Amino acid sequence: MNNSTSVGEAYHVLINLPFRRESYLTSRVLLPTWPVIILFGIFSNTTNIIVFLKTGIKDNVTMLLLSLSISDLTFLVLISATVSTFVIVHFAPTWPWLFDRNVTAFLLYWPAFTAYDFSSYIAVFLGVVRCACVALPLHFKSVFTKSRTLIVLIFILFATICLRIPVLIIHSFHIKTDVSTNRSWLSLKAHDLENRVRINDTLNRNTLPWIAYIVMVVCVVVLAVKLQQTAQVRQSYSNKSSDKPGNPGISAKESHVIKSVVLVCIIFIFSQLPFLTYSTARLVYPDFDQGKRLGHLFTVCSLISMTCAFLNASVNIFVYYTYNSKYRSVCQGARGGAPTCHTRRIPANFMADSQSTVPPRGLGIGANRVSVFDQISVRILLPLSEPDQKKK
């Protein structure tokens, strides 16, 4: 009886708190988009992983983008259970649960956002790597090797997990029993929730994210200034006489790489801003929290932040497809599109070796690569040209 009275009083308090209507409307608008965004994100990140593996991990940027796709995919898969529970509770409140719905709502919540933190730190490291490439072009390849990049990624993953340990081990299973129906079910119990969440909020939702955010903004500014300077140098160079050899500034390929990294960083910056804003407000204003006086406003900000997080983990495929020619070529080939034509240099010894059963020496990977069609064409045309040679 006391429990029902306390629940009724709590409900009466909640419905009279400010921003209740805004919270309801935000939920009705944003919650239905979450499954769509997550499904698209799972598809897009799976595509990213396949394409990057097909193109080959030839540099540290590709390695970081592949790691980012794997981490984003992990986040979206793990958070799917939480999202499904929230959507069902909101749109079908009378759904008959056969178990404690907290199991699906919160068991994988903290592991999911551990993966999201890992993605955030990868994005920051990616921005730092490209800034180093611009600032130290002569020493970049010797400093940021693939092996060192892999070591840094492993260290970031290990550090991210360690920082989240207080909340990763917060839950435990126990069995609940209804004496009236003699039915038992699996339930989830949180241990020392308030203190552990406070530690997590201070460290993983404010201090470290703000540091990473500031570093990311600085990297984007540096890269944007470098792109602007390169564009100005090329413009001034094109206005001068064209008989001077050389091409000033960074190459067009390098420019595309920098642009893609800048866009990935900008997506991160805009998607993290709502999260950082409401996390800091939650730490500063105690009433800005779930169940408090500004609880409904907190719900609005949480829903917006979650939506931005899902988008951040899902939309990088558009950047890769726009600015990465190898990525675009693999995608077009997979969907049966028109193949990209590349001019191949036929080696000087190709005609001499064409009569032999041994493949020509120029059939390796690189500039001397020759297609099977070229081999067949030369083998057919070579005998036809022999009468002309005899006449001569």
N, C-alpha and C positions, 0 to 999 in steps of 0.2 A: 504494500500500500504506500509506504514511504517512497519506494523507488518510483512508482507511477506518478506520485505527487511531484517529486523532484524533476522528473522528465517533463511533466506538464509545465512546471514553472520555468524550466530552462527554455522550452519551446516558446512560451509566452514572451520571455526576454528577447529571444532571437528575432522573432517576427516584428518586434518593436524597435530594433536597432536601426540606425540610419544606413542608407544605401542598400536596403533590402531589394527594392525594385531593380536597381542597376545590377545587383548580383544575379538576380533571376534572369534578366534579359541577356546578360553576358553569357551565362551558362547555356541558355537556349540557343544562342547564336554560335558560340565557339565549340561546345562539346561535340556537336555532330560533325564538325570538320576534322576532329582528331583522328578517327579511324581512317579517313581518306588520306590525310597527310602521312600517317604512319605507313599505310600500305604502299603509297607512292615512294616513301623514303626507303622502305625495305627493297622495293624493286630497283630504285635508282642506285642505291649503294651496292647491291648485288651486281648490277651492271658495271659500276665503277671498278669493283674488285676484279671481275672477269676481264675487263678491257685492260686494266693496268698489268695484270698477269700476262696477258697476251702480248702487250707491247714490250714487256721486259722491264725489270728493275735495274735500269742502267745508271741512275743518278740518285742523289739523296732527295731531290724534290719528289720524284716519282715514289720513292719509298715512303716519304711522309704523307703523300696524298693517298697511297694505298692503306697506310696505317689509319689515317683519318677516316677513310671509308669503312674499314673494319670496325673501328670504334663506334662510329655513328650507327652502323647496322646493329651492333651489339646493344647499344642504348635503345634503339627503336624496338627490337625484339623483346628485351626485358621489360620495357615500360608498357608493352601491349596489355599485359594482365591488369595493371592498374587502370589504364584507360578504359578497358572493357568494363571493369567493375564500376567506375564512375559513371559511364554512359548508361549502364543498366539501372543503377540506383536512381539516376536523375530522371530517366524517361520511363522506367518501369519499376516504380518503388515497391510494388506488391509482388515482385518476382520471388518465387519460392526457392530460397537458397538451401541446398542440402548440406552445407558446411558454413563455417564462419566466413563471411565475405571479406573480413580483414586479411585472410590468408592471401587471396588474390589481389587485394587492394594495396597491401603494404609489404609483403614478403620480398618482392623483387624491386621495390621502389628505390631503396638505397643502393643496391648493386647497379641499377640502371643509371643513376646519376653519378655513380663512380665512373662508369664508362663515359658519361657526358663530360665530366671533369677532364678525363684523359683526352677526349677530343679537343677540349678547349686549350689544354696545354700543348697539344700537337700543333694546333693552329697558331699559337703564339710562337712556338719554336720554328714553324715554317716561315713566319714573318721575319724572325731574327736571322734565319739562314739567308733569306733573299737580301736583307739589309747588309749582311756581311759580304755577300756576293758583289753588291754595288760598292761598298766601302773598301773592300780588300780584294779586288779582282785578281791580283797576281798571286795571292796566298790562299785564295778561297778553296781551290781543289785539294791543296795539301792539308788544310785544316779541317774542312768538313768532308771527310771521306765517307763512303757508305758504311764501313765498319764502325766508325765513330758515331755516325748517325744512329745506327742500330743500337749501340751501347747507350746512347742518350735516351732513346725511346724506351728501352728496358728499364732504365733508371726512373724515367717519368712515370711509367706504369707502376713500378714498385712503390714509389713515393705517393702516388695517388691513392693506392690501396691502403697504405699505412695511415694516411691522413684521414681516411674514412672508417677506420677500424671501430671507433666508438659507436657509430651508428650501424655498421655492418653486422655487429654481433648483438644488436639491441633486442632482437626477437627470439622467442623460443616457442615450441609447440607444447600444448597441453590438451587434455581431453575434458570437454564439458559434458555434463550429464543433466538431462531434464528428468527429475524424479517423477513428475506427473505422467509423462509418456514413456518413461524408461528408455529414452533414446540418448545416445552419446554421439558426439561429433568432434572433429578436430578444430582447435581454435588456436589463435595466435596471441601471444602475450608479450608486451614490451617491458623491458627492465630499465629502471632509472631513466625514464624517457626525458624528463624535463632537463636534467643536467647534461645528458649526452647531446640533446638537440641544441642546447645553449653553446656547448663547446663546438659543435659542428657549424652552427650559425656564425660564430665569431671567426673561426679559422677558414672553413671551406665555402662560406657564403658571403664573406665580407673581405677579410684581409687578403688572402691569396687571389681571389677573383679580381679585386681592384688593382692589385699589382700587375696581374696578367693583362688586365684591360688597358692600363696606362702604357705598358710596354707595347701592346698591339697598336695603340693609337700612334705612338712615336714611330713605329715601323712603317705604318701606312703613310704617315706624313713624309718620312724620308724617301720611301719608294715613289710616292706621287711627285715629290720635288725632282727626283732623278729623271722620271719619265718626262716631266715638263722641260727640264734642261735639255734632254736629248732631242725632244721635238723642236726646240728652238735652234739647237745647233744644226739639225738637219735642214730646217727651213732656211737658215742663213747660208748654209752650204749650197743648197739648191739654187739660191739666188745668184751665186757667183758663177764663174766660168765652169763648165762641165768637163774641161779637159784635165782637171786635177784628179789623179787616181786616189783610190781609197774611199772608205765610207766612215764618216765620223760617228762617234757615239756608240752605243751598244747595238748589237745586231737586231734584225727584225724578230728572229726567233726568241732571243733573250727578252726583247720587249714584250712579246706575247706571254712569256712565262711570268714576267713581273706583273703584267696586267691581271693574269689569272690569280696570282697569289694575292694581289691587292684586293680583288673582288671577294675572294674567300675571306680575307681579313675584315673587309667592310661588312660582309654578312654576319660575321662573328660579332663585330662591334655593335651593330644595331640590334641583334638578337639578344645580346647579353645586357643591354641597357635596362630593359624593364626588370630583369632579374636582380641586377645590382641595386636598382633604385628601391624596390620594395623590400629587399633583404636588409638594406641599411636602415630603412624606415622602421622595419620590424625590430631591429636591434636598439634603435634610439627611442622609439615610442612604444612602451609596453602595451598600450591599448590597441595597437595595430597588429592584431593577431587573431587566429581562429578562436571564436567564442568570446572575444572581448568586445569592447564598445564599437570599435571600427572593424569588426570581423567581416562584415559584408564587403567593405572596401578592400580588405585584405584578399578576399575571395576573388574579386574582380581583377586585382593586380596579379594574383596567382594564375588565373586562367589565361590572361594575356601573356604572362611570362612563359607558361608551359607551351602555348601555341607557338611563340617565337622559337623556343627550344626545338620543337618538332620540325619547324621550317628550316632552322639552321642545320639540322642533321639530314635534310632531305633535298635541298635545292642546289647543292654544289654541282650536280650533273650538268646543269645548264652552263655553268662557267667552263667546265672541262670541255664540253662539246663545242663551245664557241671559240675558245682560245687554244685548244690543243689539236693540232692537225692529225697526229697519230691516233688520238682518241676518236676523232671524227671519222677517220678512215676505217678503223676497226668496226665502229658502229654501222657505217654505211655498208660495209661488206657483210656484216651479220644479218642485216635486214634485206640484203639483195639489191642494194642501191648501186649506182654507177661507180665502178672502181676508180680510184684516183690514178691518173696517168703520171708516171715518172719517167724521165728521160734517162736511159741507161747507156753507159759508155761501153761499147764492145771492145774487148782487148785485142791487141794486135795479133796475138797468136790464136785467135778464135777460128779463123778460116783454116789454118794449118791443122788444128786439132779436131776439126769437125769430121774428118774422115775416120778418126780413131774411135774405137769403142769406149775409150776412157773419157770421162767427162772433161771438158775444157777447164783449164786452170782458172778461168775467170768466173766460174759459177759459184763463188762463195758469197757471203753476205757482205754488202757494202756497195761501193760505187760500181764495181765490176760485175754486179749481179746481172745475169741474163735469164730471161724466162724460157720455159719449155717451148713456147710458141716460136721464140727467136731461134732456138736450136733446130726445130723441125724445119723452119723456113730456110735456114742456111743449108741444111742437108738436102733439101729438094732443089734449091736454086743452084747449088754448086755444080751438080752433074750437067744441068742445062747449059751452063756457061762454058763447059769443056770444048764443044765443037768450035765455038768462037775463038777460043784460045789456040786450037789446032790450026784454024785457018790463018790466024796471025803468025 
